[in-house]
Amino acid sequence: MLARLAVVTLLALCLPFGPVAPAHAQNSLVVSVWGGNWKDTVDRVIGKAFTAKTGMPVEFEVGGTIDRLAKARVAKGSPLVDITFTTSHVGRLYVSDGLFAPLDMAKLPNAKAAAREALRSEYQMGAWSYVYTIVYRPDLVKEEITRWSDLWKPSLKGKIAMPDFDPSHIITIAALMEGGNEATWQKGQERLKALKPSIVAFFSTDAQSQDLMKTGQAPVQVMLSVNAYHLQEQGIAVKLVQPKDYPGVVGIDCMSVMAGTKKADAALAFIDLALSKEIQTELAKALKAGPVNGGATVPAAFQGQPGIFLTPSEWKERGYILNDEVRARNLPAWREWFTANIVK
Amino acid sequence: MRLLLAPAVLVVAVFAAALSALLRYSVLEFVPGSLQTGGLTVANFTGIMSRQYLGAVWDTLVLSAATTALTLVASYPVAYALARTHSARVRSALLVLVLAPFFTGAIVRTYAWVLVLGNTVVTWPVPMLFTPRGVLVGLVHFSMPTMILLLAAAISHIDPVYERAAASLGASPARVFRRVTLPLSLPGIVSGSVIVFAWTLSAFATPELLGGGRVKMIANVVRDLALDSFNWPGGAAFALMALVITLALLAGAGKLTAVADRGA
């Protein structure tokens, strides 16, 4: 028995090291995306349509933003997935390590109808948009919130929560309020320090943020618009603010083709399909996110709402888009300063 | 015999490979905004010597010590009752109560504490959720079942004859406990304390959920550095420093255990 165990162990050791794609994945297009509603929506809206059109099955590799980045690094050169959905600034890290292939725009005819802002780099094409904005529960906060500057009101002391894993949004807003921007973020430091007494908690995940809102522990949050709409669907009466003084900070989740994939053409066909007017309309409806195709339509109730941009002027005026490269480069310094001066 | 050692050698080899990767990353230059690393540097180690990071180490040590002390005090009476009760029914009921948390999982238990500590079930006179106090409560609750089982095992090995002999010679129950039971249960106290202290040093989920981002222990800082700041070299340096501290503390605790064993 022990000898057999030793033989099995030795055989296992003799297997080639490195990631090996499962056999069934070799005939399918493999898409890396966040789990839960994100994966379900991408599968239902894009995946099924892609399979119906091409006959090629679509499989999914799900995980958190950084987990998937770590996996992609390990599999560099022979990727386990063909397409990756990720945030635009984290996509910059993939690009820095040569993990994405340049997009062949000739094979993305639907990209012509996409908003200029959606093409984040020659490697990254936006799939949908949202904003980080103020979200609050009017049943627990009597005073109406209409501006970013309202967060500094004494009446909101001990009521606000915000993400600590990525303080980019509030740091940028504080800088904008002091005449700076994400590159000159230091201008907003003193203003941000003045916000400290108002912050009751920081969250590391969307789930924590939603729990804080549901339980009323933090009835005012700087939150992802998509998550706020999700809370509304669950019956939590939250209000999304379209700030009057400075716009919300836009997030664009992007699609990219992995460098080294043997199914680059299929991957590009998938991305092109995702950019089509019909699929963009369905994605906007399902995710409550903004479409990147200007020809897509959204339900009347969502037109003009935070994170939904339908015209070039809406993209320009109703959202602030961070420079992805500056954001990716500054994020470590932002987090360190934020943790030392605001969190502690 | 050599074949029997093979699994152990394999485990050691995997750990050694992981540690060498950690060591390699810790001396590579971090390039902000890129996954590429630069040349060799010690900047990652000087970087983590700031007040912010050393503060997290200090907070971890204080919370671990406080958790160990409170867990011991809260667990001893339960363990004593478990070991000394003559009623099989009481022993079974206590065992079920002690073991029940093992079946719920750390995340579920901690989420329950979020509700209890967050003024939604009870109104607390002082803020509990997202404070070190709240994290301490969660850590003590998490550690108690293990401490109770270890203490109960140690106490059950003490022959009740010693306690009866002390009592027959006129010692009060408190004196019997102080002079006989407590010293004889010292090996259980030390081993339980070492285990609780060691795993509290690496606690992650409890401070993450009950600390609300304000209470950072070592594991949370490593995660923040590596996964949120993308500073893998910095995270590796901090993890290595934490590993050295943990090994030093455990070596000290090991000596303490040896002394306690000799004393018993």
Interface residues (C-beta under 8 A of the other chain):
Chain A: L2 A3 A6 T9 L13 I66 L69 R73 R92 L93 Y94 S96 D97 A161 D164 F165 D166 V200 A201 F202 F203 S204 Q208 D211 T215 G216 Q217 E325 A328 R329 N330 L331 P332 A333 R335 E336 T339 A340 V343 K344
Chain B: L3 L4 A6 P7 L10 F30 P32 G33 S34 L35 Q36 S50 R51 Q52 G55 Y111 V114 L115 G118 N119 T120 L129 F130 E208 L209 G212 G213 R214 K216 D224 L227 D228 S229 F230 N231 G234
